[in-house]
C-alpha cells in the first residue's frame, strides 16, 4: 500500500498550467453545485418537516404563549399574562412538585438498580442473555397503556400487592387511591423499567480493561475500592449518558399518570404530572395560550437540566484519554 | 508432602466456595427476575380467571379456566377489538415506512454529502431530538385542524415521512459514516449519481440500522398514547391504546377479566417482536441508548 503511494507520479507540470487549473476548478464548482443540489434534494422531506412540524410549531407555541388563544374565535395578545398566571397557579406549582419528586426519586433509584444488576451480570454469569432479556422486557412494555392498567390493579385496594401482604397478615391500603402513596406506585413503575439503562451499563462495563482490576487486586484493593476507584470513574460517561436520557424521559411522563388516575391526576392531584396538567389545560379546557406558556416552561426546565448536566459533567465525567 | 495436601485442600475448598457463591448469585438473579416478571405473568393468568377470582388469589394457576374474558373483551367496546388492532397496524406500518424513507434520505445527505449549511442543519437536527412533544403539540394540533387532518391517521404518519424523528437520522448518520467510503467513490467513478449510490450501495449496507429503526418505530408507535389520544377523536378511528383507555373508563371496577384479556392482546405484538428480535433489540439499545 505504501509502495503504491510512493510510486504515484508527482504532479504533472502541464496539468498544473493556469488554463488547466481553471478548468478543474470550474469542474470542481460544478460537482460542488451538483452535490449541494443533491443534498438539498435528499434533505427536502426533512426541511419540510422542520418547517411545518418542528421549528414552525415551536415558534408558533412561543407566540401563542403570549395570547389568549382558545381554539374558537379570535385570539389577542395578552403579553406576559399567561406567565404571570403561572406564578399564581397553585395546581401548576403542585404539578411541578409532583414531577420533580418523581424525577429526583425514580431516576437515581432506577439507575442504581440498573448499575447493580449490570455489575452482577458482567461477572461472566451463565445464562446472561436470558437474564438480560428478562430484566429488559419491562422497559419495552412499561410505557404502554396496558401496563398502566395492570399497575392500577396491582396497587389497587384488592390488588396483587395487598393479596400478597394479606398472605403475611398485613392489611394494605388502596395504594393508587391514597394521596400519600399514589405517586409512589408510579415511581415503582419507572424503577421497574431499569432494563434499558442496564443494557447500556453492561455494554459500558465490557469496555473496562480487565487488567485494571487485576492490577488493583495485586495492590490489595477490595471490591469496594475497585468499584469506587475503577468501575465508577471509567463508567462516568455511560452514567452521564443514562442520567441525561432518563431525566429527559421522566420529565415527559404522561401515559402512566393519565391511566392510573383515570385522567384526573388524582387522588387530590397527587399524580398530577406537569404534562398531564398541560394536557388538561390545553385539550380539556382548550386554553391553548396557557398550555403553550406551560410547554415553554417545560422546555426551559428540560433544557436547563440538560445544560446543567453538561456543565457539571466537566467535573465528574472522565473520558479515557 | 504435608504442605502439598493442605494446598490441595484449600484449592478444593476455594472452588467449592466459588461454586456456592455462583449458586447464590443464580438464586438471587432468578428470584429477582421472577419478582420483576410476576405482575406480567399474573396479568396473563388473570386474563383467564373469572373476575371474582382475580380479587381472591395472588396465585398464577386459575381455579376455573375462563377463556370467556377474551370473547367478552373483544366485543365490549363499540367496535370489535380487531377494528382497533387494524387501526394500530395501519398507523404503525405507515410510521415505519415513513421513518425508513424520510430518515434514511436525510441521513445520507448528512453522512456523505458536502453542502452549504451542513454543520448548522446538523446541529438543528440534533437539537430537535431533545424537544419535548408537548412544546409543539398545540400548534401541530391547530395546523392539522386547519387542513382537516384531525381524526385521520395522517398526523401520526406524515410527520415520520418528513423525517421529524431526528433520533433515527442520527442513528443512521452514525452507521453510514462507518461504511467504507471507497465503495461510493468507486461507484461515482463508474458514473453513478447520488440517487443510485443511495439505493444500490448505502441502503443495502445499512440494513442493520434500518432494522433497528423499524423495530423501535414499531414499539414506540404501538405503545404511543399521547399523540393518538389527541389526534384521534372518534371511536371508529381509535387505536389499541386509546380503545383500552375507553375500556377502563366505561367498565370501572367490574370487568377486570376482559380488560386484562385485551391488555394481554395489546402487549402481544411487542412481546412477539421482543422474542423474535432480541438480538437486534439488545444491540440496538446498547449502541444507541433508546428504550
Interface residues (C-beta under 8 A of the other chain):
Chain A: X32 X35 X36 X38 X39 X40 X41 X42 X43 X44 X45 X46 X48 X49 X50 X52 X53 X54 X55 X56 X57 X58 X60 X61 X64 X71 X117 X120 X121 X123 X125 X126 X127 X129 X131 X132 X133 X134 X135 X136 X137 X138 X139 X140 X141 X143 X144 X145 X146 X147 X149 X150 X151 X152 X153 X154 X158 X160 X163 X164 X167 X192 X193 X196 X199 X200 X202 X203 X241 X242 X245 X248 X249 X251 X252 X254 X255 X258 X259 X262 X263 X275 X278 X279 X282 X283 X288 X291 X292 X295 X296 X298 X299 X302 X303 X306
Chain B: X22 X25 X26 X28 X29 X32 X33 X36 X37 X38 X39 X40 X42 X43 X54 X55 X56 X57 X58 X101 X102 X105 X106 X108 X109 X110 X113 X114 X115 X116 X118 X121 X124 X125 X128 X130 X131 X132 X133 X134 X135 X136 X137 X138 X139 X140 X141 X142 X143 X145 X159 X161 X162 X163 X164 X169 X193 X194 X195 X198 X219 X222 X223 X225 X226 X229 X230 X240 X241 X244 X245 X248 X249 X256 X259 X260 X263 X264 X266 X267 X270 X271 X274 X278 X281 X282 X285 X286 X287 X289 X290 X291
